[in-house]
Amino acid sequence: MWELIRSKVQAWERGLDSGAPIVIPTSGGYDSRILNWMVSDKSRIRSFTYGDTTPQSESTEVLYARELARRLGTKWEQVELDDFLTYIDRWHEMFGVSTHTHGMYHMEFYTKIRERLSPEFSNTHLPLLSGIIGDIWAGMILPEIPDPSRLVALGYTHGLCADHRRALPRHPESEARLEWWEKKKAKLADPRVRVLEANRMKNILLCYLLRVPKSMNYAPYGPLAEMDAALAMLKLPFERRKGRVWQVEFFERHGIFVNRDVPTRRLEKNSDLSAWRKHPQPPLNVSILREFIEPSYVEWVNKYVHSTPWDSFQVALRHIRGYGRLLKTLAGTDEVPGRPMVQAHCAYLTLLPLQKLLLRREGRGVE
């Protein structure tokens, strides 16, 4: 497996112009860590990382990536992100209603990387090495799907969705969904098949990881997304894939398992909410969305999507270990303060493309 990945990366590397740097978005996670290690000429690597906490410089991603670069002797920089909501219109020009309003942070990230590189590369198709969807193949364990109502788990949205129960008109399970379920349900007992189906359902979303940088004059390559590498990882024994043991052992063997050596703090992942406070977005249009979404739900989203410092404090509370259990004991409830703000934010980003589509249909532009 390791030789297959190494041969892919280094064959790609040999085909590059000798002068251009190799840009590697480095989260500090496993996939980008593999790619940094596999490049033979470490002097060509320019790795960049953004944080998703406040402060961004203290995020786990930044701390791990900095230490990885130190051990490999590569050039690394942190990129601060706070203006990505200004790229919403550009995102919709590229993706429309095909997916939710999500990847603008990559647009800001790659723009700022360009600004930091030498002007001599301003018109160059910069080589970009991406660990896109390596985690899906390497060790993702998805829950079992006992009935059609649980198919949403294959979307693996991390909560970035709207409440489908508030959609109109309400109707029972669609024939298409039930037909798909009957065809697939036996195979879905195999966790590897669930991984394949999750990847298929996320393909429109995942394509932005290559399409966005390509639109910005990068030349991206994702070796872990190629079929032979993906299937080879998927065919590894279950006990080796679980917890990504096969990768952890490799990192330990080569001295790059930074996770145990770098102290980190438990911080709220709130970069989206911080950006929202800097660039607040207009409320959703209740009258245009009422054709397909309950008006009361849209009003609820508009009420909670604009956060205050007190809201952010409440969100941070729920990330304190044991806070949920304490709240349930004292208040007799599972409802955690701050959660509506996060849910409303996710719903807004999901419903906005639908609103823009409906406005275009009525000839009212995209306002």
WOSUL-V383879 format. One record per residue. SS is DSSP state (@ for helix, = for strand, . for the rest). BURIAL is + if it has 24 or more other ideal C-beta (glycine too) atoms within 12 Angstrom, else -. D_CENTER is the distance of its C-alpha to the mean C-alpha in Angstrom with 1 decimal. Layout:
ss: (SS/SS)
burial: (BURIAL/BURIAL)
d_center: (D_CENTER/D_CENTER)
This chain:
ss: (./@/@/@/@/@/@/@/@/@/@/@/@/@/./././././././=/=/=/=/././././@/@/@/@/@/@/@/@/@/./././@/@/@/=/=/=/=/=/././././././@/@/@/./@/@/@/@/@/@/@/@/@/@/@/@/@/././=/=/=/=/./././././@/@/@/@/@/@/@/@/@/@/@/@/././././././././@/@/@/@/@/@/@/@/@/@/@/@/@/././@/@/@/././././=/=/=/=/././././@/@/@/@/@/@/././././././././@/@/@/@/@/@/@/@/././././././././@/@/@/=/./././././././@/@/@/@/@/@/@/@/@/@/././@/@/@/./@/@/@/@/@/@/@/@/@/@/@/./@/@/@/@/./@/@/@/@/@/@/@/@/././=/=/=/=/./@/@/@/./@/@/@/@/@/@/@/@/./././@/@/@/@/@/@/@/@/@/@/@/@/@/@/@/@/././././@/@/@/././././././././././@/@/@/@/@/@/@/@/./././././././@/@/@/@/./././=/./@/@/@/@/@/@/@/@/@/@/././././@/@/@/@/@/@/@/@/@/./././././@/@/@/@/@/@/@/@/@/./././././././@/@/@/@/@/@/@/@/@/@/@/@/@/@/@/@/@/@/@/@/@/@/@/./././././.)
burial: (+/-/-/+/+/-/-/+/+/-/-/+/+/-/-/+/-/-/-/+/+/+/+/+/+/+/+/+/+/+/+/+/+/+/+/+/+/+/+/-/-/+/-/+/+/+/+/+/+/+/+/+/+/+/-/+/-/-/+/+/+/+/+/+/+/+/+/+/+/-/+/+/-/+/+/+/+/+/+/+/+/+/-/+/+/-/+/+/-/+/+/+/-/+/+/-/+/+/+/+/+/+/+/+/+/+/+/+/+/+/+/+/+/+/-/+/+/-/-/-/+/-/-/-/-/+/+/+/+/+/+/+/+/+/+/+/+/+/+/+/-/+/-/-/+/-/-/+/-/-/+/-/+/+/+/+/-/-/-/+/+/+/-/+/-/+/-/-/-/-/-/-/-/-/-/-/-/-/-/-/+/-/-/-/-/-/-/+/-/-/-/+/-/+/+/+/+/+/+/-/+/+/-/-/+/+/+/+/+/+/+/+/+/-/+/+/-/+/+/+/+/+/+/+/+/+/-/-/+/+/-/+/+/+/-/+/-/-/-/-/+/-/-/+/-/+/+/+/-/+/+/-/-/-/-/+/+/+/+/-/-/-/-/-/-/-/+/+/+/+/+/+/+/+/+/+/-/-/-/-/+/-/-/+/+/-/-/+/+/-/-/+/+/+/-/-/+/+/-/+/+/+/-/+/+/+/+/-/-/-/+/+/-/+/+/+/-/+/+/-/-/-/-/-/-/-/-/-/-/-/-/-/-/-/-/+/+/+/+/+/+/+/+/+/+/+/+/+/+/+/+/+/+/+/+/+/+/+/-/-/-/-/-/-/-/+/-)
d_center: (25.1/24.9/27.5/25.7/22.6/24.9/27.0/24.2/22.9/26.4/27.7/25.1/26.1/29.7/29.3/28.0/30.2/31.6/31.1/27.5/25.0/22.0/18.8/16.2/12.9/13.3/11.0/14.0/12.4/14.4/13.3/13.8/16.8/18.3/18.2/19.8/22.5/23.2/24.1/27.9/28.6/26.7/28.4/26.5/23.0/21.4/18.2/16.1/13.8/12.5/12.6/11.1/14.4/18.0/19.4/16.6/18.9/19.1/15.5/15.3/13.1/15.8/18.6/17.7/17.1/20.4/22.3/21.1/22.3/25.5/26.2/25.6/27.4/24.8/24.3/21.2/20.2/18.0/16.7/17.0/14.9/16.6/17.4/14.3/15.6/18.5/16.6/16.3/19.4/18.3/15.0/17.3/19.8/17.4/15.8/18.2/18.0/16.1/12.8/11.9/11.9/8.3/7.8/11.0/9.9/9.8/13.3/14.6/13.4/15.2/18.0/18.8/18.7/21.3/23.3/23.6/24.8/28.5/29.8/31.2/27.8/27.2/28.1/26.8/24.2/22.4/21.4/17.7/16.7/13.2/12.1/9.9/9.6/12.3/11.3/11.9/15.4/16.2/16.5/14.3/16.9/16.5/19.2/22.3/22.9/26.4/26.8/25.2/24.1/21.5/19.9/17.1/15.9/15.1/12.5/10.3/9.0/8.8/11.5/10.1/13.3/16.9/19.9/21.2/24.6/25.2/25.1/28.5/30.6/30.3/31.2/31.2/28.8/28.9/31.0/28.2/25.9/29.0/30.0/26.7/26.9/30.4/29.6/26.7/27.5/29.6/27.1/24.2/26.2/25.0/21.6/21.1/21.6/19.0/16.4/17.8/17.7/14.1/13.2/15.7/14.5/10.9/12.5/12.8/9.1/8.4/11.5/10.2/9.0/12.7/14.3/13.4/14.9/17.6/18.6/19.1/21.5/19.5/20.2/17.1/17.6/15.4/18.0/16.1/15.2/19.0/20.9/23.3/20.9/18.6/21.8/23.3/20.5/20.6/24.4/24.5/26.4/24.6/25.8/24.4/20.9/20.8/19.3/18.8/22.4/23.1/20.7/21.7/25.3/24.7/23.2/26.1/28.6/27.5/27.1/23.4/22.3/21.8/20.3/23.9/25.4/23.2/23.8/20.9/21.1/19.4/17.9/16.2/12.5/13.8/12.7/12.1/15.5/17.1/16.3/17.7/20.8/21.4/20.8/21.6/21.2/24.1/24.4/23.8/26.9/28.5/31.2/29.2/26.7/29.5/30.1/27.1/25.9/28.3/29.4/29.4/25.7/24.9/27.3/25.6/22.2/24.1/25.9/23.1/20.3/22.3/22.2/25.0/25.2/26.7/23.7/21.4/23.9/23.9/20.1/20.6/23.4/21.5/19.6/23.1/24.0/26.6/26.3/25.5/28.6/30.7/29.9/30.8/34.0/35.1/34.1/34.1/30.8/27.2/26.0/24.3/24.8/21.8/19.9/21.1/19.6/16.0/16.7/18.4/15.6/13.2/16.2/17.0/13.8/14.5/18.2/18.4/18.1/20.8/22.9/22.8/23.8/26.7/27.9/28.1/30.1/32.5/32.9/31.6/29.0/25.6/26.7)
